Amino acid sequence: MPGEELPAGRTARLRLVRHALWLVSLSVAFGVLSGIFSLVSGWRNHSLGVIAIGLGVLADVVGSAVLIWRFRAEQRDPLSGGPREQRAAAVVALALAAVCALLAEQSVAALASGSRPGTSGTALVAAGISLAVLAPLAYAKRRLGRRMASRALLGDGALSGIGAATSLLALAALVLYDVLGWWQADRIAALVVAAIAAAEAWHTAGAWRSARSGSLRRG
């Protein structure tokens, strides 16, 4: 009824949902700009580490966009949270798997061909900005995901964390190549990120499968 006060638990949950919406909306806004910038910079400089940043950030955009849909639905109808949570978790798992596959394929091909990455101030700036923004975003999403028991938000936090880790590895790889000539570092860094993405994709998909099986049994 209009004017009727919500139960305390419902009010607290709505505050968490609003906070989650703010975080994932920020991810989308930053990710679109940063992801495209990183991809263009990495492509021009033949740096898989910087390309990996762009892929990770754009995958995070996909996961965050789905979570905007999921949490807005919960704002309108609290009972819709469960089914939409499972679908959002599935999309996040797919985004993680796509990042893993693309990075692994590109890294192996670059190592086999012996191609060298380039270095530029633009690539370093792209990695630095992504690290500065994505690290606190990942922490905030993971922390809130645990409070909300949201596997999808936890997975999206992992996507942000992968973006931050990729940025740190890309920075280290570019410095190692520029100072010591270790061109393999850039490619190996991308492979490490691919392995992390694969592990998190499996974990997120496993949680989604468990939740879906439980729903089917109840049905």
N, C-alpha and C positions, 0 to 999 in steps of 0.2 A: 504493500500500500504506500502511496505517496507520503513522505514525511516520516515513515516508519524507520526506526534505527536498526542498522544491521547488527547481527551478533558480533561480539568482540573478535571471535576467530575469523569471521568473514571479512571484517574490517582490516585485520592484520594481513590476511591473505591478499586483499586488494592492494594494500600498500606494497607488498612484495611484487605483485604483478606489474604495478606501475613502474617500480624500480627496474624490473627486468625489461620492460618495454623501452625505457630510457637507454639502457645499456645496449640492447640490440639495435635500436635506431641509430645510436652513435656509431656502432660498428658498420652499419650499412653506409652511412654518410662518409665516414673516413675511408672505408674499404674500397668504394667505387673509385675515388680519386687516387688513393695510394696504390691500389692494385694495377690500374691502367698505367700509372707513372712508372711503377717498378717493372712491369712487363716490357714497356717500350725501352726503358733504360737498359734492362738486362739483355734484350734482343740486340740492341745497337752495340753493346759491349761484349756480346757473346759470353755473358756471365750467367751460368745456370743458377748460382746462388741467388742472384737478384731476381731472375725469372721465377725461382722457387718462392720468393717473397710474394711476387704478384699472384702466383697461383694460389698460395695459401690464403692470402688476403681476400681474393675473389671467392674462394670456397667458403670463407668465413661470411662473406656477404650473402651467399646463398643460404647458409644455415641461419643467419640472423634474420633474413627476410622471412623465412618460414616461421621463425619464432615470433615475429611481429604478428603474423596471422594467428598463430596459436594463442598468444597471450591476449590479443584483442578479443578473440572469441571467448576466452574465459572471463574477461571483463563483462561481456554481454550475458553469458550463460555459464555459471560455475560448473555445471554438470558436463559441459563439453570438453573440459580440460583433459580427461583421460584419453579418449580416442585421438584427439589432436596431438597430444603429447607423443603418442606412439608414432604417428605419421611424421611429426617433426624430427623425432629421433632417427627414423629411417632415412630421411633426407640428409640429415647431418652425417650419418654413417656413409651414405653414398658419396657425399662431397669429400669426405676424408679418403675414401677409397680412390676417387678420381685423382686427388692430389698425389697419392702414393704411386699410382700407375704412371702418370705423366712424368713425375720426377725420376722414377726408377728407369723408365725407358730412355729419357733424355740423358741421364747421368751415365748409363752404361754405354750409350752410343758415343758420347763425348770422350769417355775414357778409352774406348776402343779405337777411335780415330785420332786421339792425341791432340785434339783441338785446344787452343789456348784461350782463356778468357781475357777480356780487356778490362782495364781499370779506368775509372773516371771519377771526378768529383761528384757528378750526378748520381752515379751508382752508390757511392758512399753516403750521400745525403738521403737517398731513398731508403737504404738499410737503417740508417740512424733514426730517421723519423718513424719508421714502422716499429722499430724496437721500443722507442720511447712511448708510443701510443698503445701498442698491442700488449705489452707486458702487464701494465696495470688493468687493462680491459680483461685480459685472461684471468687474472687473479679475482677481479670483481665478479665475473661470470661464474667461475667455479665455486666461489664462496656462496653466492646467491643460489646457484643450482643445488648445492647441498642443503641449504635452508628450505628450499621449495621442493626438494625431492624430485627434481626435474632432470632426467637423464639427457633430454635434448639440450637443455641449457648447459649442462656439464660438458656435453660433446661440443657444443658451440664454443665454450670456454677453451676446450682443447684445440679447436681450430685457431682461435686467437693466440693460444700459447705456442702452437706450431709456427704461426706467423712470426711471433717474437723470437723463438728459437732459430728460425730460418734467418732472420735479420742478423742475429748475433753471429751465427755461423758464417753468413755471407760477408760480414764485416771482417771477421778473422781470416777468412779465405782470401779476400781481396788484399789484405795487408800482407799475408804470407806470400802471395804471388808477386806483389809489388816489391817486397823487400828481399825475399829469398828465391823467387822464381818457382815456387811450388804450385804449378798449375793444377795438379791433381787435387789440391785441397778444396777448390771450389766444387768440383764434381763429387768428391767424397762427402762434403757437407750436405749436398743435395740428397745423396743416398741415405745419409743418417736421418734426415727429415722424412724421407719416404718411409723408412722403417717405423718411425714414431707414428706417422699418419696411419700406417697399416695396423699397428697395434691398437690404436685408439678407435679406428673404424671397426675392428673386430669386437672390441669391448662394447662400443655403443650399439652395434647390431645385435650382440648377445643379449643386452638388456632389453632391446626392443622385442626380440623373439620371445624372451621370457614373459614380458608384459602381455604380448599378443596371445601367447598360449594360455595365460591365466584368464584373459578375457574370453577366449573361446570356450574354456572349461566352464566358466560361470554362465556363458550363454547356453 
